Amino acid sequence: MIKEFKAFIARGNVLDMAVGVVMGAAFKAIIDSLVADLITPILNVFLNGVNFKEWTIHAGPIVFSVGNFFNAVFSFLVIAFVMFLLIKAFNTMVPPKEEAPTTKTCPYCKSEVAIDATRCPHCTSTLE
């Protein structure tokens, strides 16, 4: 069982996921600061100094922090947009991988057949 666990942990996907989670947590701190320290003050200039954190709804003893929810949604949208821009930039820098062909053409009937086929299913010719 320990051997299986070591094999599971040593797989690339698990390590990649762990690195992704740690990098995501570090990136979250940067984005939170970006939203709270740079973007929200700029928005407050246009909104005449409205502080979203103060937006609350009181229903008896219950207090709904609508402003905090708005800030969380706005932070999510900013994070999603920044991630979109990063992935788009990365995709333009790294050329796409060429996929290995999965079919070949039969030299006799010119039909497409599976790459590992030894006989054409259309004309029954032996393929090399």
Summary of the structure (lengths in Angstrom):
residues: 128
radius of gyration: 27.7
end to end distance: 44.8
largest distance: 82.6
contacts: 262
relative contact order: 0.07
helix: 59%
strand: 11%
